[in-house]
């Protein structure tokens, strides 16, 4: 007959086996309670609350989706002047855009283009720009990809207006960004390209350097 000690030992061993099986099926949480403050840390605890606060402090930019806000611009002279000034602004923006942008900077540039397509003072022009953004989403992985993307989009507009296309490899000849000691000359000597800080728009543009996505081409 099994003694009382033997029964107790058997129950302890059985309980340990049950607990082991439960632990294998449901691994223990990495959270813990601070014995001094009583706060829960780890999974679902204070860290999650702090992460939520960080996300709330940096919300996504609103207003990027929606239709054109402005009406038709009937004055052709004003429309042409506005177009030249806007292309100057947009091309200069991409030529001064960081070589290695952060995710926040990439979101900012993409949102900027989409907001511009809604708020552009020429309503019919804005509608066309929205169609182009839908067909050719902004490429923001680097200064080169953003500059070439915008040049290709500009050439799409030039085709419709029956204007000459830009040579996208020599953008800075047309749009001087005034970068001073940060050169963005787009024509690179192949013998000295390795030591240049300038963006090489003559390099292979078939794919985006960062994402590997096929890039649209424009100009020569």
C-alpha positions in Angstrom: 0.0 0.0 0.0 1.4 3.5 -1.0 2.3 5.6 2.0 1.0 9.2 2.5 4.5 10.5 1.5 4.4 8.5 -1.7 1.0 9.9 -2.6 2.2 13.5 -2.0 5.3 12.9 -4.1 3.2 11.5 -7.0 0.8 14.5 -6.8 3.7 16.9 -6.9 5.3 15.2 -10.0 1.8 15.1 -11.7 1.3 18.8 -11.1 4.8 19.6 -12.5 4.0 17.6 -15.6 0.7 19.5 -16.1 2.4 22.9 -15.6 5.1 21.9 -18.1 2.5 20.9 -20.7 0.6 24.2 -20.2 3.9 26.2 -20.6 4.6 24.4 -23.9 1.2 25.2 -25.3 1.0 28.7 -23.9 4.5 30.2 -23.5 4.8 32.6 -20.6 4.5 36.3 -21.4 7.5 38.5 -21.4 5.7 41.0 -19.3 6.4 41.6 -15.6 5.0 43.7 -12.7 7.3 46.2 -11.0 7.1 45.2 -7.3 7.6 48.9 -6.2 5.2 50.7 -8.5 2.8 47.9 -9.5 3.1 48.9 -13.2 3.0 46.2 -15.9 6.0 46.2 -18.2 6.7 44.2 -21.3 4.0 42.9 -23.6 0.8 44.9 -23.3 2.3 47.0 -20.5 3.9 50.4 -20.2 6.0 50.0 -23.3 2.9 49.5 -25.4 1.4 52.6 -23.9 4.5 54.6 -24.6 4.7 53.4 -28.2 1.1 54.4 -28.6 1.9 57.9 -27.3 4.8 58.2 -29.8 2.6 57.2 -32.7 0.0 59.7 -31.6 2.6 62.5 -31.4 3.6 61.8 -35.0 0.3 61.2 -36.9 0.2 60.6 -40.6 -0.3 63.7 -42.7 -4.0 64.2 -43.4 -5.7 65.7 -46.4 -3.6 63.9 -49.0 -6.6 62.0 -50.4 -9.5 63.9 -52.1 -10.5 65.8 -55.1 -9.3 69.1 -56.5 -10.1 72.1 -54.3 -9.6 75.1 -56.7 -11.7 76.0 -59.6 -10.8 76.5 -63.3 -8.1 79.1 -64.1 -9.3 80.9 -67.3 -6.4 83.4 -67.6 -3.9 81.7 -69.9 -1.1 84.1 -69.1 -1.5 83.6 -65.4 -1.8 79.8 -65.9 1.5 79.7 -67.9 3.4 81.9 -65.3 2.0 79.7 -62.5 3.2 76.6 -64.3 6.7 77.8 -64.8 7.0 78.9 -61.2 5.6 75.6 -59.9 7.9 73.4 -62.0 10.8 75.5 -60.8 9.7 74.9 -57.2 9.1 71.2 -57.6 12.3 70.4 -59.5 14.4 72.5 -57.0 12.8 70.5 -54.2 13.7 67.1 -55.6 17.2 68.3 -56.5 17.8 69.4 -52.9 16.0 66.3 -51.4 18.3 64.1 -49.2 20.4 61.4 -50.9 19.4 59.0 -48.1 16.0 60.1 -46.8 14.4 58.8 -43.6 10.9 57.2 -43.7 9.5 60.4 -42.3 11.2 62.5 -45.1 9.9 60.1 -47.8 6.4 60.4 -46.4 6.7 64.2 -46.3 7.7 64.4 -50.0 5.0 62.0 -51.2 2.4 63.9 -49.2 3.7 67.2 -50.5 3.0 66.1 -54.1 -0.4 64.8 -53.3 -1.4 67.9 -51.4 -0.1 70.0 -54.2 -2.4 68.1 -56.6 -5.4 69.1 -54.5 -4.4 72.7 -53.7 -2.9 73.8 -57.0 -4.6 77.1 -58.0 -5.4 75.9 -61.5 -8.2 73.3 -61.0 -7.9 71.7 -64.5 -4.1 71.4 -64.1 -4.5 69.9 -60.6 -6.9 67.3 -62.0 -4.3 66.3 -64.6 -1.6 66.1 -61.9 -3.8 63.8 -59.8 -4.2 61.5 -62.8 -0.5 61.4 -63.3 0.1 60.7 -59.6 -2.3 57.8 -59.8 -0.6 56.4 -62.9 3.0 57.2 -61.6 3.1 57.2 -57.8 5.9 59.4 -56.4 9.3 57.7 -56.1 11.0 59.0 -52.9 13.8 56.5 -52.2 16.6 58.9 -53.0 17.4 62.3 -54.6 18.0 60.7 -57.9 14.8 58.6 -58.0 12.7 61.6 -56.9 14.4 63.9 -59.5 14.0 61.5 -62.4 10.4 60.6 -61.4 9.4 64.3 -61.4 11.2 64.9 -64.7 9.4 62.0 -66.3 6.1 63.3 -65.0 6.9 66.8 -66.4 7.6 65.2 -69.8 4.2 63.6 -69.7 2.7 67.0 -69.4 5.0 68.3 -72.2 3.9 65.6 -74.5 0.3 66.6 -74.0 1.2 70.3 -74.6 3.3 69.3 -77.6 6.4 70.9 -76.0 10.0 69.6 -76.2 10.9 67.0 -73.6 13.6 67.7 -71.0 16.8 65.8 -70.9 16.4 64.3 -67.5 20.1 63.6 -67.2 20.8 67.3 -67.1 18.1 68.7 -64.9 20.3 71.1 -63.0 21.3 72.9 -66.2 17.7 74.0 -66.4 16.9 74.2 -62.7 19.8 75.5 -60.7 19.1 74.5 -57.1 21.7 76.9 -55.7 23.1 74.2 -53.5 26.5 75.9 -52.9 28.9 73.6 -51.3 26.5 70.6 -51.8 26.8 70.1 -55.6 24.0 68.5 -57.4 25.4 68.8 -60.9 23.8 66.0 -62.8 26.5 65.6 -65.5 29.1 63.3 -64.1 32.5 62.6 -65.6 32.8 58.8 -65.7 36.5 59.0 -64.8 35.9 61.0 -61.6 32.4 59.9 -60.7 33.6 57.8 -57.8 34.9 60.9 -55.9 31.9 63.2 -56.7 29.1 64.0 -54.2 26.8 65.0 -57.1 23.7 63.0 -58.0 24.4 60.9 -61.0 21.3 61.0 -63.2 23.1 59.4 -66.0 23.4 56.1 -64.1 21.2 53.2 -64.7 17.7 54.4 -64.0 15.8 51.2 -64.9 15.1 50.4 -61.2 15.0 52.2 -57.9 18.2 51.7 -55.9 16.4 51.1 -52.6 13.2 49.3 -53.5 14.1 47.6 -56.8 10.9 48.8 -58.3 10.9 49.6 -62.1 11.3 53.3 -62.7 9.6 55.4 -65.4 11.8 57.1 -67.9 11.6 60.6 -69.3 13.7 62.6 -71.7 16.8 61.2 -73.2 
